[in-house]
Amino acid sequence: MNVPATLPPCSILLLAGGRGQRMGGRDKGLIEWQGTALIEHLHRLTRPLTDDLIISCNRNIDRYARYADRLVQDDDTDFNGPLAGIRAALPIARHRWLLILPCDAPLVDEALLQALREKASEYPERPIMVREGKHWQPLLGIIPVAHAATLEAAWQAGERSPRRALEPLQPVALQLEAGDSRLANLNTPCLLTGISENRNK
């Protein structure tokens, strides 16, 4: 692993379990961008950083298995949202922290992940969450695995929003500028095409 000696290792969760409604129901993580599946872009980035790479997926299990050490799935087939994947991964994570990334953010870079981990070292008991301008990005962050029971309780109480489930734990912001290109979320065909065209200019 290419992990800086000053930072303890973390488990990493790639979220690829959604319904893909804005992509016409296609499995978003397997959609190609610049000739490569979106999940592979994130795999290349995160594989050197951990020995515990987890993918949350609810279909195409065999294809996702090649990119992960372990897979997690929702309890049912209703596509309950990203909190379901986070909830499933936290109790099995092998390290103190679980770093979370959505599969449709292929422009995230190592510097951003490094900044998240450094912030986690400063605030080891609290979740770290990217905040872009004034807007929180709850699917880009780090959660101490010690909070697994808290998120499970929120889930059992009917909460399905990662942001609201984490709010009682007082997340610490990793503040980024509004419009940071690394946070581009390619969750519609137009965005997928537009980002590709802009990068090729």
N, C-alpha and C positions, 0 to 999 in steps of 0.2 A: 504494500500500500504506500502511496505517495502522500503520507500524512505528516504535516509539520510536527516536530517533536514537542512544541509548546502547547499543542491542542490535543485533548484526548479524542479517541475515535468515537464515531457516532454511527448509528444505523441510518439508512436512507430509505425513504418510501417514495416511490413514483406512483402517482395516482392515474390509473388508466381504466377505472371501472365504470365510467359514465355511460349513459344511454346514447350520447352523441346526437341529440335531437337537432342541434343547429348544423350538423353535418349530414342530415338526412338519415340518421340512424346508423351511420357507419361507425365502426370501432375507431375512435379518434387516434389512439396511440399507434395504430398500424397504418394510418394514412401517410403517404409519402410527401415529404417536403425536401426539395433539392435532391431528389432521387433516393432519399433514405427515409425509412419509417420514423415518425416523430419519436417513438420510444427509443429508437437507436441513438438519436442525437443525445438524449438524456443519459442513456447507458454509457456512451463514450465519455461524457463529462463526469459521471459519478462513480463509475467502476473503480478508478484508481484511488478513490477517497474512502472506501469502506470494504470490510469483509462481510458485511451484512446488508445486502441490497435486496429490498423487498418491493414487489410490484402488486398493487391492488388492481385486480382485473376480474371481470365477470363473464368473459367469453374468450374464445381463441386461446385457451389456457396453454396449449402446447407451444404456440408461437411465442407467448410471453415468457415461458419457462426458460428459454435460452438466454434471456437477458437478466435473470435474477437468481439470487441464492434461494429465495423462497417466494411463494405467492400467497396472497390472501384474497378471499372473496366475501361478498355480502352474505348475510344469513339467508336471504331469499332472492327471488328474481325480479324484485320491483325496482332495482336501481335507486337505492335510497340516498344517493349523493355522496360527496367526498368524506363526510364525517364517518360514514360507515366503514370506509377503507382505513381511515386513521384509527378508529376504534378497534378494528381488527388487528392492526399492526402494532400498536403500542404494547400490548401484553407480551408479544413474542420477540420484541426488539432485544438484541443481545447487548446493546450498549446503553449508556446512561441517557443519551439523547436520541431522538428520532427527528431527522431532517426531512422535511416534506416538500415535494415538488410536483406540480401538475405536468402531465405528459405533453400538453400543448403549449409549452413555453420553451422552445428550443434555443432561444437566444440568451438564456441564463448562462452566466459564465462562472469560471472557477473563483474569480475575485469576489463575486457576490456570495458564493457559498462560504468562502473563507471569512468574509465579513460577518455572516450569520453565526458562524462557529466562534469567532472571536467575541461576539456579543454574548453568546451563550456562556462562555467562560467567565465573563464579567457578572452575569446574572444567572448562576447555575440552577436556581430553584424556580425560575419563571420562564414561561414560553417567550420565544422571540418571534416577531412577526414583521414582515416587510410592510412599510407604509410608504406609498407612492404619493407624494404631495400630502393631501389631506385624507387619502383613501387607504384603508387597511387592505392588505392582500393576504387573507388567512391561509391560503394554500401554498404560500412561500414562507417557510419558517422552520423553527425548531421547537419541539416540545420535550421537556424532561419526561422520561417514561414513568417516573414516580406519580405522574398525574393521570395515569391510565384509569384508575378507579373514579376519579372526578368526571372524566369525559364519559365513562360508562354510565355513571349516575345521570348525567345530563341526557344521554341517549334514552335511557329507560324512562325518563320523565317526559319524553316526547320531543326533545330538542333535535333539530336536524341541521342547524347552521353552525359550521365550525367557528365562526366569529363569535357568536353568542355563547357557545359552549366554553370557549376559552376566556371569555371576558371576566368571569369571577377570579381567574388566576392572574389578573393584571399583566397582560402581555407587555413586553418591552419592545418598542419600535426600533427597527433598523430603518432609519429615515433615508429615502431616496427622492430625487427630484421627480416632479410630475413629468410624465412622458418619457421616463427612462426606457430606452429602446430594448433593454434586456428583458423587460417585463411583458413584451408583446405576447398577447394571448391569441394563438391562432385557432380559434374555435368556430370559425365559419369559413366556407369555401372562398369568399371574397378576401378575407384577411389572409388566408393561406397563400392565395395567388398574389395579393398586393405586396406582402412582405418579400416574397420571392423575387418579384419584378424590381422592387426597390433595391434589393441587395445585388441584383445583376447589372444595375446601371453604372 
